[in-house]
Amino acid sequence: FGYEFNEDGELRDKESGEPFKFKVKNKHTYNQKRYEALGEVITEHVYGLLESDAKLKKINIPLDAKEDEPQGFIFASEDASTNPDKLLVLIHGSGVVRAGQWARSLIINHSLEKGTQLPYIKAAKEKGYGVLVLNTNQNSVIRDGERVDIRGSAGPERHTVYVWDNIISKAKAKHIAIVAHSYGGLVTAELAVHREEEFKKRVFAVALTDSVHSLEHQQVPSSVVAFYKKNARNWVTSSDEVDKEIREFHTRNDCPRVSAGHEKHEFTSWSAFKSVMRYLEEKYNALSHAKPITPTNTNTPPKKTEELLVDLSTDDDVKISNDNQGATSKDETSNKEEL
């Protein structure tokens, strides 16, 4: 494509040094397909950065996959399963984004710093966390011209529960934090419901960036609602300064909402980054003063992955305009496209 990332992580034309240009021909269909093809290359590049720069390792799933079975993968730090203290789990939103990305359009039109999860991974490792990066939109592969589901990852919710049951729950970390963007917030809420007792026992903080979840619409039990009110926070789009409380009547039975310091959905993970990391540190430091959580006995065994709700995110995104080039993509950029 003739582009490269400069020292500041900005995508630039190799010859002219100019930013990415969406319109190269007078045919929109061609320009759109070119943009989407570039996006696929970006995905592979970010995968590579997770391994080379962030020093994460790729873990194929399902863990017991047969040789010819469709597989997906996630990324983990070397100490993700052995860190005895704390683990950070990162969950992106819906659409075309994959592991390591918050928003593909930001990577292409702005920088790796603003559009990827690399700043979170670096900060978490510096603070002593093991790190796990989920890949919730990697749900199937093409075999002989047909789409075949990846076992345990047929949808974002199932992928997350599979990773919880087979990797997170077996990790040694006593304290788990989750950072989730957009549809990843809904996925996290579903996990909290289906693995409630262990979730409440081990997760000490849930940081959401413009999450599209609704505890009321998802019919979340009151015990989980109480947990969210105490241990979760949602940084939402707003023109107000970062962390200013946002009070809305329809979210009274949900986690607190504060300003992410930006009015565009796709920017919220980047704009709230420092605030999110402070929040996690505050919640972690408060653990030594907290009383042990007494699990609620519901007398109901956890649901198997196969019993989870049908994936709610399939084809739920609509095509929208690219940040400043007039492209349309299935990047997640507004609450409307994901609801």
Secondary structure, DSSP 4 states (H G I P E B T S, - for coil): --EEE-TTS-EEETTT-PBP-S-SSS-HHHHHHHHHHHHHHHHHHHHHHHHHTS--EEEEESTT--TTS--EEEEE-TTTTT-SSEEEEEE--STT--TTBS-HHHHHHT-HHHHBSHHHHHHHHHTT-EEEE--TT--EEEETTEEEEPTT-SSHHHHHHHHIIIIITTS--SEEEEEEETHHHHHHHHHHHHTHHHHHHHEEEEEEES----TTTTT--HHHHHHHHHHEEEEE--SSPTT-B---GGGTTS--EEE-S-SSGGGHHHHTHHHHHHHHHHHHHGGGGSPPP-------PPPPGGGSPPPS-TT----EE-TTT--EES----HHHH-
